[in-house]
Amino acid sequence: MIVEPSTLALFLVAVLALFVTPGPNMAFVLSHNLARGPRAGFAAALGISAGDLVLTLLTVTGVTAAIAAWPPSFDVLRIGGALYLVWMAWRAIRAPGEAVIAKQATIPMRKLVRMAMLNSLLNPKALLFFVVFLPQFVNPAHGHVAAQLAILGITLSAVALVYNTLLGVFSGRVGASLQRNPRVAKAQGWFLGAVLAGLALRLLLLDRPAP
C-alpha cells in the first residue's frame, strides 16, 4: 500500500484541526454563504478544493518547492492575498442590505468558483502547507513519493470540499434568516468586512518562517 492507513488517519486528524482554524478560506466560504446561500457556498467550497488540487499538482511536479525557494515569493503571495481580502472586505461593507445582496446573488457560480480558487492560491500559508507539511506524511521507504503526495493532496481536497460545503449549508441557513431584517443584513456586511480586513492585516503581518 502506497500510504499506510495509520498515516492517512493521522493526516486526516491534522487536516481537520487546521480546517477549524479561522483563515481566508473559511472567511470566503462564510461570507458568500451568508450573502448568497448554500448554492454559493458550494461554489466557494468547490473553488477552494480546486485550488488545493492545483497546489497538489504543483507539489508533485516540484513547482511549489521552486516557488518557495525564491525569497520574494512569500511576500508576493502575502501582499497579493491581503489586497484580495481587502477588496472582498470593501465589497462586503459597501452592501447596504438586502437589495445589494439580491443583486449580488446574480453572480454566476463559475465566477465564485474562480474567486474561491484565487483566494486559496493567494494564501502563502497554503503554499507553505503543501511544501512543508504535506511531505511529513510521505514515507520514502515505500517509494512512489510523487504518488504519495498526490494521494495526500487529493484526500485533503476531498475533505475540504465536504467540510466547506457543510459549513456553507449551516451558515447559509443562518444568513437567510438574518437577512430578513435589513438592519441586521447591513450589520452582517460590516461584521464580515471587519473579519476579512482583520485577516488581510494578519497576512500583512505574517513573518516568513525560518528555513
N, C-alpha and C positions, 0 to 999 in steps of 0.2 A: 504494500500500500504506500502511495507516494507521501501522503500526510496521515500520520497516526491519529486515530480518533481522540486520544487523550490530548494531543497537541491542538487539534481542531476545537475541542471543547474549551480548552484554556484560552484559545484565541477568541472564541465567541464571548466568553465572560469579559475579557479585556475590551473587546469592541463595544459591548453593551454598556460597560462602565464609562467609556468615552462618549457614547451617544447621549447619555443623560446629562452630560456636562454642557451648559449653555455655550453656544458658539454661533458663528454666522449661518451655518446650515439650519440649525434649529430656529433661529430668528427668521430666516427666509420662509420656512415652512409655516410657522405660526402666523406671520404677518399676512401671507397670502391666503391662508385658510380662514383667518378671522375676517378678512376683507371680502373673499370671494366664495368661500365654502369648500366642501370636501373635494369637489372635482378639481379645483385649482390646486388644492393641497396635494392631490395625487400627481398632478403635473409637476409640482415642485419636487416631490419625492422622486419621481422618475428622472428629473433632470439631475438631481444630486447623485443618484445611483449611476447615471450615465457618466457623470464626471469621475466617479470612483472607478468605473471601467476604463476610462481614458487613462487615468493615473496608473491603473494596473498594467495596461499595455505599455505605457512609458517606462514603468518599473521593470517589467520583464525584458524589455529591449535595452535597458540601461540608460535611457534618456533622462529619467528623473535624477539619477546619480550624477550625471554630467551637469545637469542644471544646478543641482545643489552644490556641486564643486565650484561653480562660478560665483565668486564672492558677492557681486551685486544682485544676484538672482533673488535672494531673500528679501532685500529692500524693495526691489521692483514689485514682487508679489505683495509684499506688505502694504506698500503705498497704493498700489492698484486696487487691492481688496478694500482698503479703508475708504478710498474715494467712491468705490461702488456702493459701499454700505451707507456713506453719507448721502449719495444720490437717492438710495432707497428710503432713507430717513426723511429726506426732504419731500419725497412723494407721499409718504405716509402722513406727515404733518400738515401738508397743504390741503389734504382731503377735508372738505367741510362737513362730511357726514354721509348720509345715505345716498344723496344724489350723485356724488362723485364715485362712491363705492359701486353704485349701479352702473355708472358709465365705465368704470374700470373693469367691470365683470365681462365686458365685451372683448377683452384682450384674448387673442387666440391661445389655446392651450399649448400649442407648439412653441409660441413665444415664451411662455412661462417656463417650459422645459429648458429652452436655451438660456434663459436668465438664471435659472437654478444651477444649471451646469456651469455657467460662467462664475457664479458665486462660489461654487465649490472649487473650481480650478484656480481662482484668485486667492484662495486661502493658503498662505505659506505653511501653516501648521499641517494642512492636509498633505502637502508635498513632503514635509519632513516625516510625517507619519509613514508614508509609503517608503521613504528612503531608509529611515532608521528603525521604525517599529516593526514593519512587516517582515524584514529579514530575520528578526529574532526568533520567529516561529518556523524558520526553514532549517531542516537538518541536512547538511551537505553529505552526510554519510549515506543518505538514501538516494543521492543522485537526483537528476532531473530538477535542478534548482529553479529553472525558469517555470517548469510545470507546477512546482510547489507554490511559487509566488503567484502564479495565475489562479490556482485553486483558492488561495487565501484571499486574493483580491476580489474574485467573483463571489466568494462567500460573504465578504464584507459588503459588497454592493447589494446582494440579495437581502441581507439582514437590514441594511439601511433603508431599502425600499419598503420592507414590511414595517419597520419601526416608524419611519416618517409618515407613511400612509395612515397608520393607526393614530399617530399624533395629530395628523391633519383632520381625521374624521372627528376626533374629540373636540379640537379647537374650532373646527368649522361649525359644529352644532352650537358651541358656546357663543361664537361670533354672531351667528344668525339670530340668537335670542337677544344679544346685546344691541344689535343694530336696529332693533325696532324703536329704540329711543335715540333720536338724532343727537342729543347732547352726549349720551353715552358713546355713540359711534365716533363723535368728534374727539372725546377724551381718549377713546381707544386709539385713534390715529396718533395723537400726541404721545401716548404711552409707548406705542410701537416705534415711533420715531426716536424717542429718547433711548429705547433699548438698542436700536440699530446704531444710533450715534455713539452710545457707550461702547458697543462692540468695535466700531471704527476707531475710537480713541484707544481701545485696548490693543488693536492691531498696530497702531502707530507707535505705541509704547513698548511693543514686543521686542525683546532683545534676541539677536541671533544666538542660538545655542552654541556653546563651545564645542569644537570638533572632538 
